[in-house]
Amino acid sequence: MVQQVTIENFKSIESLTLELGRVNVFFGENGSGKSNILEAIAMGSAAASNKLDNEFLTSRGIRVTEPQAMRSGFRKESLDKNIEISFVKGAMQDEEKHSYKLIHSNDFYSTWICERTVQRVSEELKLRRADGSLFRFQIYSPENYFLRRFEDESQIAPLGIRGEGLFKLLSVIYEEKPEQFQKIREHLEVIDWFEGFEIPDDLRFTERRIRIKDRFIEDGLSYFDQRSSNEGFLYLLFYFSLFVSDYTPQFFAIDNIDNAMNPKLASQLVKQLSHLAKEHDKQVIMTTHNPAVLDGLDLKDEEQRLFVISRNKLGHTKALRITHKPTPEGLDPVRLSEQFLRGYIGGLPKNF
């Protein structure tokens, strides 16, 4: 897993170091820099892959703009400084640090280039095969249109950042990993009406659809396809497939995890995804504006971490980890969502 990320001179981030867990949730004001942190990590991942052309960056979820605007604009001299991103991976005794210096000449039609250094604390790591988890980092922001249209596929396999490729991934899991397909089906039972879904055996070569069963509808009419499903189901189907499958990246982000979710369902989703992340060795960063998402975290688990993202008096993006604090004797515990709404843990606007 990636234990630590350090970002220098990227968009609203002047200098920031994050100590990550397995499941990380970012919340904060609009414009505080949550997505900028995700994009910086994606830039570092692209540098690790030595693929820094605009097409590659965009397909990973990065909002690409002029090179000066990709750097911090707090001081004029920063507009020509390099962007620096580093990752620390592994446990303390096997620590491995990857550092990337991103350079751009600011000339028309030129691209970013990278200077890379790798430092290994343990000599034993030099003999190991390179871990590809960092290379495949993507920022997923699924959209209803692409989740419903199974015909669309992305240039990135198996899943595109907007949800493209979901049907093909489900088909491969169905054929090659039936136990994972069954696990996805079981987790979808969090929806009250859901009884099951399947990939029909009689599909024509170009046909892309699944059959979904509603337990309340009479036999013979109870199956419908993804075009008739509600969007919350499609988002759940995407998330569970992303976390369960062996074919998806090991390290990734989800922007606005609460999209199309009932608040209580969003809380339960985060609980389930936290268990799946541990079970399938995934590491994720999620952003949210929904207070209910916070209640899905168990902050007593060191692998589950909550960060409030804000901007200081100079406008620099900062991150503060919120840790578990025992409830004083004789008082009722206050849920994280309530602490958020009452302003106890930050993340709310202060200018009105």
Contacts in CASP RR format, 6 or more apart in sequence:
PFRMAT RR
TARGET T0000
AUTHOR 0000-0000-0000
METHOD contacts of the structure
MODEL  1
MVQQVTIENFKSIESLTLELGRVNVFFGENGSGKSNILEAIAMGSAAASN
KLDNEFLTSRGIRVTEPQAMRSGFRKESLDKNIEISFVKGAMQDEEKHSY
KLIHSNDFYSTWICERTVQRVSEELKLRRADGSLFRFQIYSPENYFLRRF
EDESQIAPLGIRGEGLFKLLSVIYEEKPEQFQKIREHLEVIDWFEGFEIP
DDLRFTERRIRIKDRFIEDGLSYFDQRSSNEGFLYLLFYFSLFVSDYTPQ
FFAIDNIDNAMNPKLASQLVKQLSHLAKEHDKQVIMTTHNPAVLDGLDLK
DEEQRLFVISRNKLGHTKALRITHKPTPEGLDPVRLSEQFLRGYIGGLPK
NF
1 20 0 8 1.000
1 21 0 8 1.000
1 22 0 8 1.000
1 89 0 8 1.000
1 90 0 8 1.000
1 133 0 8 1.000
1 251 0 8 1.000
1 283 0 8 1.000
2 20 0 8 1.000
2 87 0 8 1.000
2 88 0 8 1.000
2 89 0 8 1.000
2 133 0 8 1.000
2 134 0 8 1.000
2 251 0 8 1.000
2 283 0 8 1.000
3 19 0 8 1.000
3 20 0 8 1.000
3 21 0 8 1.000
3 88 0 8 1.000
3 89 0 8 1.000
3 90 0 8 1.000
3 91 0 8 1.000
3 95 0 8 1.000
4 17 0 8 1.000
4 18 0 8 1.000
4 19 0 8 1.000
4 20 0 8 1.000
4 87 0 8 1.000
4 88 0 8 1.000
5 17 0 8 1.000
5 18 0 8 1.000
5 20 0 8 1.000
5 37 0 8 1.000
5 40 0 8 1.000
5 41 0 8 1.000
5 85 0 8 1.000
5 86 0 8 1.000
5 87 0 8 1.000
5 88 0 8 1.000
6 15 0 8 1.000
6 16 0 8 1.000
6 17 0 8 1.000
6 18 0 8 1.000
6 84 0 8 1.000
6 85 0 8 1.000
6 86 0 8 1.000
7 13 0 8 1.000
7 15 0 8 1.000
7 16 0 8 1.000
7 17 0 8 1.000
7 37 0 8 1.000
7 40 0 8 1.000
7 41 0 8 1.000
7 84 0 8 1.000
7 85 0 8 1.000
8 14 0 8 1.000
8 15 0 8 1.000
8 83 0 8 1.000
8 84 0 8 1.000
8 85 0 8 1.000
9 15 0 8 1.000
9 71 0 8 1.000
9 72 0 8 1.000
9 78 0 8 1.000
9 81 0 8 1.000
9 82 0 8 1.000
9 83 0 8 1.000
9 84 0 8 1.000
10 36 0 8 1.000
10 39 0 8 1.000
10 40 0 8 1.000
10 43 0 8 1.000
10 70 0 8 1.000
10 71 0 8 1.000
10 72 0 8 1.000
10 83 0 8 1.000
10 85 0 8 1.000
11 33 0 8 1.000
11 36 0 8 1.000
11 39 0 8 1.000
11 40 0 8 1.000
11 69 0 8 1.000
11 70 0 8 1.000
11 71 0 8 1.000
11 72 0 8 1.000
11 317 0 8 1.000
12 31 0 8 1.000
12 33 0 8 1.000
12 36 0 8 1.000
12 72 0 8 1.000
12 311 0 8 1.000
12 315 0 8 1.000
12 316 0 8 1.000
12 317 0 8 1.000
13 33 0 8 1.000
13 36 0 8 1.000
13 37 0 8 1.000
13 40 0 8 1.000
13 72 0 8 1.000
13 316 0 8 1.000
13 317 0 8 1.000
14 72 0 8 1.000
14 74 0 8 1.000
14 78 0 8 1.000
14 314 0 8 1.000
14 316 0 8 1.000
14 317 0 8 1.000
15 316 0 8 1.000
16 37 0 8 1.000
16 316 0 8 1.000
16 317 0 8 1.000
16 318 0 8 1.000
16 319 0 8 1.000
18 37 0 8 1.000
18 307 0 8 1.000
18 319 0 8 1.000
19 305 0 8 1.000
19 321 0 8 1.000
20 283 0 8 1.000
20 285 0 8 1.000
20 305 0 8 1.000
21 283 0 8 1.000
21 302 0 8 1.000
21 303 0 8 1.000
21 304 0 8 1.000
21 305 0 8 1.000
22 274 0 8 1.000
22 277 0 8 1.000
22 278 0 8 1.000
22 282 0 8 1.000
22 283 0 8 1.000
22 284 0 8 1.000
22 303 0 8 1.000
22 304 0 8 1.000
23 270 0 8 1.000
23 273 0 8 1.000
23 274 0 8 1.000
23 277 0 8 1.000
23 283 0 8 1.000
23 284 0 8 1.000
23 286 0 8 1.000
23 297 0 8 1.000
23 303 0 8 1.000
23 304 0 8 1.000
23 305 0 8 1.000
24 284 0 8 1.000
24 285 0 8 1.000
24 286 0 8 1.000
24 305 0 8 1.000
24 306 0 8 1.000
24 307 0 8 1.000
25 257 0 8 1.000
25 270 0 8 1.000
25 285 0 8 1.000
25 286 0 8 1.000
25 287 0 8 1.000
25 288 0 8 1.000
25 293 0 8 1.000
25 294 0 8 1.000
25 297 0 8 1.000
25 305 0 8 1.000
25 306 0 8 1.000
25 307 0 8 1.000
26 34 0 8 1.000
26 37 0 8 1.000
26 285 0 8 1.000
26 286 0 8 1.000
26 287 0 8 1.000
26 288 0 8 1.000
26 307 0 8 1.000
26 309 0 8 1.000
26 319 0 8 1.000
27 34 0 8 1.000
27 287 0 8 1.000
27 288 0 8 1.000
27 289 0 8 1.000
27 293 0 8 1.000
27 294 0 8 1.000
27 306 0 8 1.000
27 307 0 8 1.000
27 308 0 8 1.000
27 309 0 8 1.000
27 340 0 8 1.000
27 347 0 8 1.000
28 34 0 8 1.000
28 289 0 8 1.000
28 308 0 8 1.000
28 309 0 8 1.000
28 310 0 8 1.000
28 346 0 8 1.000
28 347 0 8 1.000
28 348 0 8 1.000
29 310 0 8 1.000
29 311 0 8 1.000
29 347 0 8 1.000
29 348 0 8 1.000
29 349 0 8 1.000
30 289 0 8 1.000
31 311 0 8 1.000
32 309 0 8 1.000
32 310 0 8 1.000
32 311 0 8 1.000
32 317 0 8 1.000
32 347 0 8 1.000
33 309 0 8 1.000
33 311 0 8 1.000
33 317 0 8 1.000
34 255 0 8 1.000
34 287 0 8 1.000
34 309 0 8 1.000
35 63 0 8 1.000
35 139 0 8 1.000
35 255 0 8 1.000
35 287 0 8 1.000
36 317 0 8 1.000
37 285 0 8 1.000
37 309 0 8 1.000
37 317 0 8 1.000
37 319 0 8 1.000
38 139 0 8 1.000
38 253 0 8 1.000
38 255 0 8 1.000
38 285 0 8 1.000
38 287 0 8 1.000
39 61 0 8 1.000
39 62 0 8 1.000
39 63 0 8 1.000
39 139 0 8 1.000
40 83 0 8 1.000
40 85 0 8 1.000
41 85 0 8 1.000
41 137 0 8 1.000
41 253 0 8 1.000
41 285 0 8 1.000
42 57 0 8 1.000
42 60 0 8 1.000
42 61 0 8 1.000
42 62 0 8 1.000
42 137 0 8 1.000
42 138 0 8 1.000
42 139 0 8 1.000
42 253 0 8 1.000
43 52 0 8 1.000
43 57 0 8 1.000
43 62 0 8 1.000
43 83 0 8 1.000
43 85 0 8 1.000
43 100 0 8 1.000
43 102 0 8 1.000
44 85 0 8 1.000
44 87 0 8 1.000
44 100 0 8 1.000
44 102 0 8 1.000
44 134 0 8 1.000
44 137 0 8 1.000
45 60 0 8 1.000
45 134 0 8 1.000
45 135 0 8 1.000
45 136 0 8 1.000
45 137 0 8 1.000
45 251 0 8 1.000
46 52 0 8 1.000
46 56 0 8 1.000
46 57 0 8 1.000
46 60 0 8 1.000
46 62 0 8 1.000
47 85 0 8 1.000
47 100 0 8 1.000
47 102 0 8 1.000
47 112 0 8 1.000
47 114 0 8 1.000
47 116 0 8 1.000
48 98 0 8 1.000
48 100 0 8 1.000
48 116 0 8 1.000
48 134 0 8 1.000
48 135 0 8 1.000
49 56 0 8 1.000
49 135 0 8 1.000
50 114 0 8 1.000
52 102 0 8 1.000
52 111 0 8 1.000
52 112 0 8 1.000
52 113 0 8 1.000
52 114 0 8 1.000
53 111 0 8 1.000
54 64 0 8 1.000
54 111 0 8 1.000
57 64 0 8 1.000
58 64 0 8 1.000
59 154 0 8 1.000
59 155 0 8 1.000
59 156 0 8 1.000
59 160 0 8 1.000
59 161 0 8 1.000
60 137 0 8 1.000
60 138 0 8 1.000
60 139 0 8 1.000
60 156 0 8 1.000
60 161 0 8 1.000
61 138 0 8 1.000
61 139 0 8 1.000
61 141 0 8 1.000
61 161 0 8 1.000
62 139 0 8 1.000
64 70 0 8 1.000
67 104 0 8 1.000
67 106 0 8 1.000
67 112 0 8 1.000
68 79 0 8 1.000
68 80 0 8 1.000
68 106 0 8 1.000
70 83 0 8 1.000
70 104 0 8 1.000
71 78 0 8 1.000
71 79 0 8 1.000
71 80 0 8 1.000
71 81 0 8 1.000
71 83 0 8 1.000
72 78 0 8 1.000
72 81 0 8 1.000
72 316 0 8 1.000
73 79 0 8 1.000
74 314 0 8 1.000
74 315 0 8 1.000
74 316 0 8 1.000
80 106 0 8 1.000
82 101 0 8 1.000
82 102 0 8 1.000
82 103 0 8 1.000
83 101 0 8 1.000
83 102 0 8 1.000
84 99 0 8 1.000
84 100 0 8 1.000
84 101 0 8 1.000
84 102 0 8 1.000
85 99 0 8 1.000
85 100 0 8 1.000
85 102 0 8 1.000
86 97 0 8 1.000
86 98 0 8 1.000
86 99 0 8 1.000
86 100 0 8 1.000
87 97 0 8 1.000
87 98 0 8 1.000
87 99 0 8 1.000
87 134 0 8 1.000
88 95 0 8 1.000
88 96 0 8 1.000
88 97 0 8 1.000
89 95 0 8 1.000
89 96 0 8 1.000
89 97 0 8 1.000
89 98 0 8 1.000
89 131 0 8 1.000
89 134 0 8 1.000
90 96 0 8 1.000
93 121 0 8 1.000
93 122 0 8 1.000
94 121 0 8 1.000
94 122 0 8 1.000
94 124 0 8 1.000
94 125 0 8 1.000
95 120 0 8 1.000
95 121 0 8 1.000
95 122 0 8 1.000
96 118 0 8 1.000
96 119 0 8 1.000
96 120 0 8 1.000
96 121 0 8 1.000
96 122 0 8 1.000
96 125 0 8 1.000
97 118 0 8 1.000
97 119 0 8 1.000
97 120 0 8 1.000
98 116 0 8 1.000
98 117 0 8 1.000
98 118 0 8 1.000
98 134 0 8 1.000
99 116 0 8 1.000
99 117 0 8 1.000
99 118 0 8 1.000
99 119 0 8 1.000
100 114 0 8 1.000
100 115 0 8 1.000
100 116 0 8 1.000
101 114 0 8 1.000
101 115 0 8 1.000
101 116 0 8 1.000
102 112 0 8 1.000
102 113 0 8 1.000
102 114 0 8 1.000
103 112 0 8 1.000
103 113 0 8 1.000
103 114 0 8 1.000
103 115 0 8 1.000
104 110 0 8 1.000
104 111 0 8 1.000
104 112 0 8 1.000
104 113 0 8 1.000
120 126 0 8 1.000
132 250 0 8 1.000
133 249 0 8 1.000
133 250 0 8 1.000
133 251 0 8 1.000
133 283 0 8 1.000
134 251 0 8 1.000
136 249 0 8 1.000
136 250 0 8 1.000
136 251 0 8 1.000
136 252 0 8 1.000
137 249 0 8 1.000
137 251 0 8 1.000
137 252 0 8 1.000
137 253 0 8 1.000
138 156 0 8 1.000
138 159 0 8 1.000
138 160 0 8 1.000
138 161 0 8 1.000
138 249 0 8 1.000
138 252 0 8 1.000
138 253 0 8 1.000
139 161 0 8 1.000
139 252 0 8 1.000
139 253 0 8 1.000
139 254 0 8 1.000
139 255 0 8 1.000
140 159 0 8 1.000
140 160 0 8 1.000
140 161 0 8 1.000
140 163 0 8 1.000
140 238 0 8 1.000
140 242 0 8 1.000
140 252 0 8 1.000
140 253 0 8 1.000
140 254 0 8 1.000
140 255 0 8 1.000
141 161 0 8 1.000
141 162 0 8 1.000
141 254 0 8 1.000
141 255 0 8 1.000
141 256 0 8 1.000
142 161 0 8 1.000
142 162 0 8 1.000
142 163 0 8 1.000
142 234 0 8 1.000
142 235 0 8 1.000
142 238 0 8 1.000
142 259 0 8 1.000
143 162 0 8 1.000
143 163 0 8 1.000
144 231 0 8 1.000
144 234 0 8 1.000
144 260 0 8 1.000
145 162 0 8 1.000
146 152 0 8 1.000
146 162 0 8 1.000
146 163 0 8 1.000
146 164 0 8 1.000
147 163 0 8 1.000
147 166 0 8 1.000
147 226 0 8 1.000
147 231 0 8 1.000
147 234 0 8 1.000
147 235 0 8 1.000
147 237 0 8 1.000
147 238 0 8 1.000
148 226 0 8 1.000
148 227 0 8 1.000
148 229 0 8 1.000
148 231 0 8 1.000
148 234 0 8 1.000
150 165 0 8 1.000
150 166 0 8 1.000
150 167 0 8 1.000
150 208 0 8 1.000
150 209 0 8 1.000
150 210 0 8 1.000
150 226 0 8 1.000
151 208 0 8 1.000
152 164 0 8 1.000
152 165 0 8 1.000
153 164 0 8 1.000
153 165 0 8 1.000
153 168 0 8 1.000
154 160 0 8 1.000
154 161 0 8 1.000
154 162 0 8 1.000
154 163 0 8 1.000
154 164 0 8 1.000
154 165 0 8 1.000
157 165 0 8 1.000
157 247 0 8 1.000
158 165 0 8 1.000
158 168 0 8 1.000
158 169 0 8 1.000
158 172 0 8 1.000
158 245 0 8 1.000
158 247 0 8 1.000
158 248 0 8 1.000
159 165 0 8 1.000
159 166 0 8 1.000
159 169 0 8 1.000
159 238 0 8 1.000
159 241 0 8 1.000
159 242 0 8 1.000
159 248 0 8 1.000
163 238 0 8 1.000
166 237 0 8 1.000
166 238 0 8 1.000
166 241 0 8 1.000
167 208 0 8 1.000
167 209 0 8 1.000
167 210 0 8 1.000
169 241 0 8 1.000
169 245 0 8 1.000
169 247 0 8 1.000
169 248 0 8 1.000
170 181 0 8 1.000
170 184 0 8 1.000
170 199 0 8 1.000
170 210 0 8 1.000
170 237 0 8 1.000
170 241 0 8 1.000
171 199 0 8 1.000
172 247 0 8 1.000
173 180 0 8 1.000
173 181 0 8 1.000
173 184 0 8 1.000
173 241 0 8 1.000
173 244 0 8 1.000
173 245 0 8 1.000
173 247 0 8 1.000
174 181 0 8 1.000
174 199 0 8 1.000
177 245 0 8 1.000
177 246 0 8 1.000
180 244 0 8 1.000
180 245 0 8 1.000
180 246 0 8 1.000
183 240 0 8 1.000
183 244 0 8 1.000
184 237 0 8 1.000
184 240 0 8 1.000
184 241 0 8 1.000
184 244 0 8 1.000
185 196 0 8 1.000
185 197 0 8 1.000
187 236 0 8 1.000
187 240 0 8 1.000
187 244 0 8 1.000
187 272 0 8 1.000
187 276 0 8 1.000
188 194 0 8 1.000
188 196 0 8 1.000
188 197 0 8 1.000
188 233 0 8 1.000
188 236 0 8 1.000
188 237 0 8 1.000
188 240 0 8 1.000
189 196 0 8 1.000
190 236 0 8 1.000
190 265 0 8 1.000
190 268 0 8 1.000
190 269 0 8 1.000
190 272 0 8 1.000
191 233 0 8 1.000
191 236 0 8 1.000
191 265 0 8 1.000
193 214 0 8 1.000
193 215 0 8 1.000
193 216 0 8 1.000
194 212 0 8 1.000
194 213 0 8 1.000
194 214 0 8 1.000
194 215 0 8 1.000
194 233 0 8 1.000
195 213 0 8 1.000
195 214 0 8 1.000
195 215 0 8 1.000
195 222 0 8 1.000
196 212 0 8 1.000
196 213 0 8 1.000
197 210 0 8 1.000
197 211 0 8 1.000
197 212 0 8 1.000
197 213 0 8 1.000
197 237 0 8 1.000
198 210 0 8 1.000
198 211 0 8 1.000
199 210 0 8 1.000
199 211 0 8 1.000
200 209 0 8 1.000
200 210 0 8 1.000
200 211 0 8 1.000
203 209 0 8 1.000
209 225 0 8 1.000
209 226 0 8 1.000
209 227 0 8 1.000
210 225 0 8 1.000
210 226 0 8 1.000
211 223 0 8 1.000
211 224 0 8 1.000
211 225 0 8 1.000
212 223 0 8 1.000
212 224 0 8 1.000
212 225 0 8 1.000
212 226 0 8 1.000
212 228 0 8 1.000
212 229 0 8 1.000
212 233 0 8 1.000
213 222 0 8 1.000
213 223 0 8 1.000
214 222 0 8 1.000
214 224 0 8 1.000
215 222 0 8 1.000
226 234 0 8 1.000
231 260 0 8 1.000
232 260 0 8 1.000
232 261 0 8 1.000
232 265 0 8 1.000
235 259 0 8 1.000
235 260 0 8 1.000
235 261 0 8 1.000
236 269 0 8 1.000
239 254 0 8 1.000
239 257 0 8 1.000
239 269 0 8 1.000
239 273 0 8 1.000
240 272 0 8 1.000
240 276 0 8 1.000
241 248 0 8 1.000
242 248 0 8 1.000
242 252 0 8 1.000
243 273 0 8 1.000
243 276 0 8 1.000
243 277 0 8 1.000
243 280 0 8 1.000
243 282 0 8 1.000
243 284 0 8 1.000
244 276 0 8 1.000
244 280 0 8 1.000
246 280 0 8 1.000
248 282 0 8 1.000
250 281 0 8 1.000
250 282 0 8 1.000
250 283 0 8 1.000
251 282 0 8 1.000
251 283 0 8 1.000
251 284 0 8 1.000
252 282 0 8 1.000
252 283 0 8 1.000
252 284 0 8 1.000
252 285 0 8 1.000
253 284 0 8 1.000
253 285 0 8 1.000
253 286 0 8 1.000
253 287 0 8 1.000
254 284 0 8 1.000
254 285 0 8 1.000
254 286 0 8 1.000
254 287 0 8 1.000
255 287 0 8 1.000
256 287 0 8 1.000
256 288 0 8 1.000
256 289 0 8 1.000
257 266 0 8 1.000
257 269 0 8 1.000
257 270 0 8 1.000
257 286 0 8 1.000
257 287 0 8 1.000
257 288 0 8 1.000
257 293 0 8 1.000
258 266 0 8 1.000
258 288 0 8 1.000
258 289 0 8 1.000
258 290 0 8 1.000
258 292 0 8 1.000
258 293 0 8 1.000
261 269 0 8 1.000
261 290 0 8 1.000
263 290 0 8 1.000
263 291 0 8 1.000
263 292 0 8 1.000
264 292 0 8 1.000
266 288 0 8 1.000
266 290 0 8 1.000
266 292 0 8 1.000
266 293 0 8 1.000
267 292 0 8 1.000
267 293 0 8 1.000
267 294 0 8 1.000
267 295 0 8 1.000
267 296 0 8 1.000
267 337 0 8 1.000
268 296 0 8 1.000
270 286 0 8 1.000
270 293 0 8 1.000
270 296 0 8 1.000
270 297 0 8 1.000
271 296 0 8 1.000
271 298 0 8 1.000
273 284 0 8 1.000
274 296 0 8 1.000
274 297 0 8 1.000
274 298 0 8 1.000
274 301 0 8 1.000
274 304 0 8 1.000
276 282 0 8 1.000
277 283 0 8 1.000
277 284 0 8 1.000
278 303 0 8 1.000
286 293 0 8 1.000
288 294 0 8 1.000
291 336 0 8 1.000
291 337 0 8 1.000
291 338 0 8 1.000
291 340 0 8 1.000
291 341 0 8 1.000
292 337 0 8 1.000
294 306 0 8 1.000
294 335 0 8 1.000
294 336 0 8 1.000
294 337 0 8 1.000
294 340 0 8 1.000
295 335 0 8 1.000
295 336 0 8 1.000
295 337 0 8 1.000
297 304 0 8 1.000
297 306 0 8 1.000
297 336 0 8 1.000
298 304 0 8 1.000
299 305 0 8 1.000
299 306 0 8 1.000
299 322 0 8 1.000
299 323 0 8 1.000
299 324 0 8 1.000
299 336 0 8 1.000
300 324 0 8 1.000
305 321 0 8 1.000
306 321 0 8 1.000
306 322 0 8 1.000
306 336 0 8 1.000
307 319 0 8 1.000
307 320 0 8 1.000
307 321 0 8 1.000
307 322 0 8 1.000
308 319 0 8 1.000
308 320 0 8 1.000
308 322 0 8 1.000
308 345 0 8 1.000
308 346 0 8 1.000
308 347 0 8 1.000
309 317 0 8 1.000
309 318 0 8 1.000
309 319 0 8 1.000
309 347 0 8 1.000
310 317 0 8 1.000
310 318 0 8 1.000
310 320 0 8 1.000
310 346 0 8 1.000
310 347 0 8 1.000
311 317 0 8 1.000
311 318 0 8 1.000
312 318 0 8 1.000
322 336 0 8 1.000
322 345 0 8 1.000
327 333 0 8 1.000
327 334 0 8 1.000
334 342 0 8 1.000
334 344 0 8 1.000
336 345 0 8 1.000
339 345 0 8 1.000
340 346 0 8 1.000
340 347 0 8 1.000
340 348 0 8 1.000
341 348 0 8 1.000
END
